[in-house]
Amino acid sequence: MEDVLPLPATLAILAASLAAGGYLLWLERRPHEFGRVRLVPTTPLLFLVMVVIILMGAHLLTLFGASPRGPSY
C-alpha cells in the first residue's frame, strides 16, 4: 500500500507550519500601536498551526513505524 502522504511532503508541511508559527508568534509579540487595528488574527492562526504541527508529528511517527492503536492480543 502506498503512503497517501509521503515522507518528503510530511516534512515540508511540518517545516512550513513551524516557519508560519514562528512568524505568527513574532507578529503576536510585537508592540501594539494604539489606534491601529491588526488585520491578521494571529491567535486563531497560531492555534491552527499548532493543530497542523501535532497532526504532522503524529503522521511522521506512523511513517517511522509507530502504530496508531495499541497492540492486539
C-alpha positions in Angstrom: 0.0 0.0 0.0 1.4 3.4 -1.0 1.5 6.2 1.5 -1.1 8.8 1.0 1.3 11.5 2.2 4.9 10.5 1.7 7.8 11.5 4.0 9.1 14.5 1.9 5.6 16.0 1.8 5.1 15.5 5.5 8.5 17.1 6.3 7.7 20.0 4.0 4.3 20.7 5.6 5.9 20.4 9.1 8.7 22.8 8.2 6.2 25.3 6.6 4.0 25.1 9.7 6.9 25.7 12.0 8.0 28.7 9.9 4.5 30.1 9.8 4.1 29.5 13.6 7.4 31.4 14.2 6.3 34.3 12.0 2.8 34.5 13.7 4.4 34.3 17.1 6.7 37.2 16.2 3.6 39.2 14.9 1.8 38.4 18.2 4.6 39.7 20.4 5.2 42.9 18.6 4.2 46.1 20.5 0.7 47.2 19.7 0.2 50.7 18.3 -2.7 52.5 19.9 -5.5 53.2 17.4 -4.2 50.8 14.8 -6.2 47.6 14.0 -4.2 44.5 13.2 -5.5 42.9 10.1 -4.2 39.4 10.7 -5.9 37.5 13.6 -2.7 35.8 14.9 -4.2 33.9 17.9 -6.6 31.7 15.9 -4.0 31.2 13.2 -1.4 30.1 15.9 -4.0 27.6 17.1 -4.5 26.2 13.6 -0.7 26.0 13.1 -0.3 24.1 16.3 -3.0 21.6 15.2 -1.2 21.0 11.9 2.1 20.6 13.7 0.6 18.0 16.0 -1.0 16.1 13.2 2.2 16.1 11.1 4.2 15.0 14.1 1.8 12.1 14.6 1.9 11.2 10.9 5.7 11.3 11.0 5.7 8.8 13.8 3.4 6.5 11.9 5.7 6.7 8.8 8.6 5.6 11.0 6.6 2.6 12.3 4.6 3.6 15.3 1.1 2.2 15.4 -1.9 4.5 15.9 -3.6 1.9 18.1 -2.4 -0.4 20.8 -1.2 -4.0 20.3 -3.9 -6.5 19.5 -3.8 -9.5 21.8 
